[in-house]
Amino acid sequence: MCGIVGYVGDKKATPILINGLLCLEYRGYDSAGIAVIENSKICCMKDKGRVANLKAISGINDLTSCIRNCTY
Protein backbone atom coordinates (compact mmCIF):
# COMPACT_ATOMS: atom_id res chain seq x y z
CA MET A 1 0.00 0.00 0.00
CA CYS A 2 1.04 3.58 -0.45
CA GLY A 3 -0.51 6.90 0.41
CA ILE A 4 0.38 10.41 -0.58
CA VAL A 5 -0.34 13.57 1.38
CA GLY A 6 0.34 17.06 0.08
CA TYR A 7 0.11 20.55 1.52
CA VAL A 8 0.24 24.04 0.02
CA GLY A 9 -0.10 26.99 2.39
CA ASP A 10 1.51 29.45 4.77
CA LYS A 11 1.94 27.11 7.75
CA LYS A 12 5.00 24.96 8.42
CA ALA A 13 4.53 21.90 6.21
CA THR A 14 6.33 19.21 8.23
CA PRO A 15 3.80 18.75 11.07
CA ILE A 16 0.88 18.86 8.62
CA LEU A 17 2.47 16.20 6.41
CA ILE A 18 3.32 13.96 9.35
CA ASN A 19 -0.21 14.28 10.72
CA GLY A 20 -1.59 13.35 7.31
CA LEU A 21 0.63 10.27 7.21
CA LEU A 22 -0.53 9.31 10.69
CA CYS A 23 -4.11 9.38 9.42
CA LEU A 24 -3.14 6.88 6.70
CA GLU A 25 -0.98 4.65 8.90
CA TYR A 26 -3.81 2.22 9.66
CA ARG A 27 -3.41 0.98 6.06
CA GLY A 28 -0.24 -0.85 7.05
CA TYR A 29 2.99 0.78 5.93
CA ASP A 30 6.52 -0.50 6.43
CA SER A 31 8.15 2.92 5.92
CA ALA A 32 7.31 6.62 5.69
CA GLY A 33 8.90 9.78 4.39
CA ILE A 34 8.35 13.40 3.49
CA ALA A 35 9.86 15.67 0.86
CA VAL A 36 9.78 19.46 1.23
CA ILE A 37 11.44 22.39 -0.46
CA GLU A 38 14.06 23.82 1.88
CA ASN A 39 16.37 26.64 0.72
CA SER A 40 15.36 26.08 -2.93
CA LYS A 41 16.27 22.38 -2.76
CA ILE A 42 14.18 19.26 -2.26
CA CYS A 43 14.85 17.78 1.17
CA CYS A 44 13.77 14.15 1.72
CA MET A 45 13.57 12.50 5.11
CA LYS A 46 12.48 8.89 5.40
CA ASP A 47 12.74 5.89 7.68
CA LYS A 48 11.64 2.29 7.97
CA GLY A 49 8.80 1.40 10.28
CA ARG A 50 6.01 3.55 11.63
CA VAL A 51 5.41 7.27 11.11
CA ALA A 52 6.56 7.86 14.70
CA ASN A 53 10.07 6.93 13.52
CA LEU A 54 9.92 9.91 11.15
CA LYS A 55 9.32 12.28 14.06
CA ALA A 56 12.55 11.08 15.67
CA ILE A 57 14.81 11.84 12.68
CA SER A 58 17.44 14.41 13.59
CA GLY A 59 16.69 17.76 11.97
CA ILE A 60 13.13 17.04 10.86
CA ASN A 61 11.71 19.58 13.31
CA ASP A 62 14.12 22.21 11.98
CA LEU A 63 12.53 22.18 8.52
CA THR A 64 10.66 25.45 7.99
CA SER A 65 9.21 24.74 4.55
CA CYS A 66 5.91 26.07 3.35
CA ILE A 67 4.62 26.73 -0.17
CA ARG A 68 2.55 29.85 -0.69
CA ASN A 69 1.27 31.95 -3.55
CA CYS A 70 1.26 29.12 -6.07
CA THR A 71 0.21 29.85 -9.63
CA TYR A 72 -0.57 27.18 -12.17
GIKAJO-V355997 format. One record per residue. N is the residue number from 1. SS is DSSP state (H for helix, E for strand, C for the rest). D_CENTER is the distance of its C-alpha to the mean C-alpha in Angstrom with 2 decimals. Layout:
BEGIN
{{N/SS/D_CENTER} {N/SS/D_CENTER}}
END
This chain:
BEGIN
{{1/C/17.22} {2/C/13.92} {3/C/11.72} {4/C/9.56} {5/C/7.81} {6/C/8.11} {7/C/9.00} {8/C/11.96} {9/E/13.74} {10/C/15.06} {11/C/12.93} {12/C/10.36} {13/H/7.01} {14/H/4.98} {15/H/7.17} {16/H/7.26} {17/H/4.02} {18/H/5.07} {19/H/8.41} {20/H/8.23} {21/H/7.63} {22/H/10.38} {23/H/12.49} {24/H/12.55} {25/H/13.20} {26/H/16.91} {27/H/17.13} {28/C/17.32} {29/C/14.73} {30/C/15.68} {31/E/12.39} {32/E/8.61} {33/E/6.08} {34/E/3.33} {35/E/5.82} {36/E/6.95} {37/E/10.66} {38/E/12.21} {39/C/16.03} {40/C/16.50} {41/E/14.82} {42/E/11.77} {43/E/9.96} {44/E/8.46} {45/E/7.83} {46/E/8.86} {47/E/11.58} {48/E/14.20} {49/C/14.83} {50/C/13.19} {51/H/9.79} {52/H/11.86} {53/H/12.21} {54/H/8.65} {55/H/9.69} {56/C/12.78} {57/C/11.78} {58/C/13.96} {59/C/12.68} {60/H/9.05} {61/H/10.65} {62/H/12.51} {63/C/9.98} {64/C/11.53} {65/C/10.09} {66/C/11.11} {67/E/12.93} {68/C/16.31} {69/C/19.65} {70/C/18.71} {71/C/21.83} {72/C/22.31}}
END
